[in-house]
Structures are given as C-alpha cells and as structure tokens.
C-alpha cells in the first residue's frame, strides 16, 4: 500500500484546513485508517481513527468537536476536516492505513499562526 497525502498548509488561529490521504494498493482490504500528528519535541499522537466500515470513530480529546474524520471506501480515501484551529494543532500530520500491516504516509505540515 502506498499513501499519498494532500492539503495542509498555513492558516491563522480559528481557521480551517483539510488534509486528505489516498491509499494506492493491490486490492488488499484496508481496515482502519486515520491520522497521527507530531510536533517538534513531542511524541506522535493519534488524532483521529476511523474503522473499516466508518462506524467506529475515535478522536483525540483535544480535537473533539473541532475535527471531523471521514472516509470514502470506494476511493480508499480518508479526510480530516480541521476547524477552529489552534496554535497547538501545529504539527506534521501522518496518515496511516492498516491492511496486513500498518503503512504510513510521508507526512504533511499544518501550521497555525496566532
């Protein structure tokens, strides 16, 4: 599986951004998909996870009510809509997909300025 991320960028606090991730694979079943993030000096943390059927969704407490994860099963794409962004959301965001193993995207930058 190869993951290609898009979106991200620079936005002022209170603004919105969307990041997307497409899974290019050999037809394997893709189970969980989601997003982690990592900011300088901090460990990687899970931001949002969506199960294979879209029914199970988990959010990091600090993004609940602001971020929305969604999934297009036919296109094997996962989106993360980020609203009411805060400076502490600044990080590199990594997409992942679980097939028989976990695959990570290359990471995409999100910068929120004050």
URCOR-V523047 format. One record per pair of residues at least 12 apart in sequence whose C-alpha atoms are under 10 Angstrom apart, sorted by sequence separation. I is the first residue (numbers start at 1). GAP is how many residues later the second one is. D is the distance in whole Angstrom. If there is no record, write none. Layout:
BEGIN
i/gap/d
I/GAP/D
I/GAP/D
END
This chain:
BEGIN
i/gap/d
6/12/8
7/12/4
8/12/9
21/12/9
34/12/8
35/12/6
36/12/7
46/12/9
47/12/6
48/12/6
57/12/8
68/12/6
69/12/6
93/12/9
94/12/7
95/12/7
6/13/6
7/13/6
21/13/9
34/13/8
35/13/5
36/13/9
46/13/8
47/13/5
48/13/10
57/13/9
67/13/7
68/13/5
69/13/9
93/13/9
94/13/4
95/13/9
5/14/7
6/14/5
7/14/9
21/14/9
34/14/6
35/14/6
46/14/6
47/14/9
67/14/6
68/14/7
92/14/9
93/14/5
94/14/7
5/15/6
6/15/6
20/15/10
33/15/9
34/15/4
35/15/9
45/15/8
47/15/9
48/15/9
54/15/9
66/15/8
67/15/4
68/15/8
80/15/10
92/15/6
93/15/5
94/15/9
4/16/8
5/16/4
6/16/9
19/16/9
33/16/6
34/16/6
47/16/7
48/16/9
54/16/8
66/16/6
67/16/6
79/16/9
91/16/10
92/16/5
93/16/6
3/17/10
4/17/5
5/17/7
32/17/7
33/17/6
34/17/8
47/17/9
54/17/7
65/17/10
66/17/5
67/17/8
78/17/8
91/17/8
92/17/4
93/17/7
3/18/6
4/18/5
5/18/9
32/18/6
33/18/7
53/18/9
54/18/9
65/18/9
66/18/6
67/18/9
78/18/9
91/18/6
92/18/6
2/19/10
3/19/6
4/19/7
31/19/9
32/19/4
33/19/7
48/19/8
50/19/7
51/19/10
52/19/9
54/19/9
63/19/8
65/19/9
66/19/8
78/19/9
90/19/8
91/19/6
92/19/8
2/20/8
3/20/5
4/20/8
31/20/6
32/20/5
47/20/9
48/20/8
49/20/7
50/20/7
51/20/9
53/20/8
63/20/9
66/20/10
77/20/10
90/20/5
91/20/7
1/21/10
2/21/6
3/21/6
30/21/9
31/21/4
32/21/9
33/21/10
48/21/7
49/21/9
50/21/8
52/21/8
63/21/9
76/21/10
89/21/8
90/21/5
91/21/9
1/22/6
2/22/5
3/22/9
30/22/7
31/22/8
32/22/9
47/22/9
48/22/10
63/22/9
89/22/7
90/22/5
1/23/6
2/23/6
29/23/9
31/23/10
34/23/9
63/23/10
87/23/10
88/23/9
89/23/7
90/23/8
1/24/4
2/24/9
32/24/9
33/24/10
34/24/9
35/24/10
36/24/10
87/24/7
88/24/8
89/24/10
1/25/7
32/25/10
34/25/10
85/25/10
86/25/9
87/25/5
88/25/9
1/26/9
62/26/10
63/26/9
85/26/9
86/26/6
87/26/6
88/26/10
1/27/8
62/27/9
85/27/7
86/27/8
87/27/6
50/28/8
85/28/9
86/28/8
1/29/9
49/29/10
49/31/10
48/32/8
47/33/9
35/34/9
34/35/8
33/36/10
34/36/9
33/37/10
34/37/9
33/38/8
30/43/9
33/43/9
34/43/10
35/43/9
33/44/9
34/44/7
35/44/9
33/45/7
34/45/8
35/45/8
52/45/10
30/46/8
33/46/10
34/46/8
47/46/9
49/46/10
52/46/9
29/47/10
44/47/10
46/47/10
47/47/10
48/47/10
49/47/9
50/47/10
51/47/10
44/48/9
45/48/10
46/48/9
47/48/10
49/48/10
18/49/9
20/49/10
22/49/10
39/49/9
42/49/10
44/49/9
45/49/10
46/49/10
16/50/9
17/50/10
18/50/10
19/50/10
20/50/10
21/50/10
22/50/9
39/50/8
40/50/9
44/50/9
16/51/9
18/51/10
20/51/10
24/51/9
25/51/9
38/51/9
39/51/7
40/51/7
23/52/8
24/52/8
37/52/9
38/52/9
39/52/4
40/52/9
22/53/7
23/53/5
24/53/9
37/53/9
38/53/5
39/53/6
22/54/6
23/54/6
37/54/6
38/54/5
39/54/9
21/55/8
22/55/4
23/55/9
36/55/10
37/55/5
38/55/7
21/56/5
22/56/7
36/56/8
37/56/4
38/56/8
20/57/7
21/57/5
22/57/9
36/57/6
37/57/6
20/58/6
21/58/6
35/58/7
36/58/5
37/58/9
19/59/9
20/59/4
21/59/9
35/59/5
36/59/6
19/60/6
20/60/6
34/60/8
35/60/5
36/60/8
18/61/7
19/61/5
20/61/9
34/61/6
35/61/6
18/62/6
19/62/7
33/62/7
34/62/6
35/62/9
17/63/8
18/63/5
19/63/8
33/63/6
34/63/7
17/64/6
18/64/6
32/64/8
33/64/4
34/64/9
16/65/7
17/65/5
18/65/9
32/65/6
33/65/6
16/66/5
17/66/7
31/66/7
32/66/5
33/66/9
15/67/8
16/67/4
17/67/9
30/67/7
31/67/5
32/67/8
14/68/10
15/68/6
16/68/6
17/68/8
30/68/6
31/68/6
36/68/10
14/69/7
15/69/5
16/69/6
29/69/9
30/69/5
31/69/9
33/69/9
35/69/9
38/69/9
13/70/10
14/70/4
15/70/6
16/70/10
28/70/10
29/70/6
30/70/8
31/70/10
32/70/9
33/70/10
34/70/10
35/70/9
37/70/8
39/70/10
13/71/7
14/71/5
15/71/8
28/71/7
29/71/8
30/71/10
31/71/10
33/71/10
36/71/9
37/71/9
38/71/10
39/71/10
5/72/10
7/72/10
8/72/10
12/72/9
13/72/5
14/72/6
23/72/10
28/72/8
30/72/10
35/72/10
37/72/9
3/73/10
4/73/9
5/73/9
6/73/10
7/73/10
12/73/8
13/73/5
14/73/9
21/73/9
22/73/9
23/73/9
37/73/9
3/74/9
5/74/10
8/74/10
11/74/8
12/74/8
13/74/6
19/74/8
21/74/6
22/74/10
23/74/7
25/74/9
11/75/10
12/75/8
13/75/9
19/75/10
20/75/8
21/75/8
22/75/10
11/76/9
13/76/9
19/76/9
21/76/9
11/79/10
10/80/9
23/80/9
9/81/10
23/82/9
22/83/9
8/84/9
21/84/8
8/85/8
21/86/10
5/88/9
20/88/10
5/89/8
19/89/8
5/90/7
19/90/10
3/91/10
4/91/8
5/91/10
19/91/9
3/92/7
4/92/10
18/92/10
3/93/7
17/93/8
2/94/10
3/94/8
17/94/10
2/95/9
17/95/10
1/96/8
16/96/9
1/97/9
15/97/8
1/98/8
13/98/9
14/98/9
15/98/10
1/99/10
8/99/10
9/99/8
10/99/8
11/99/8
12/99/8
13/99/6
14/99/9
1/100/9
3/100/7
4/100/9
5/100/7
8/100/6
9/100/6
10/100/6
11/100/6
12/100/5
13/100/6
14/100/9
1/101/9
2/101/7
3/101/7
4/101/6
5/101/7
6/101/9
7/101/8
8/101/6
9/101/5
10/101/5
11/101/5
12/101/5
13/101/5
1/102/7
2/102/8
3/102/5
4/102/7
5/102/7
6/102/7
7/102/9
8/102/5
9/102/6
10/102/6
11/102/6
12/102/6
1/103/9
2/103/7
3/103/8
4/103/9
5/103/7
6/103/10
7/103/9
8/103/8
9/103/8
10/103/7
11/103/9
1/104/10
2/104/10
3/104/10
4/104/10
END
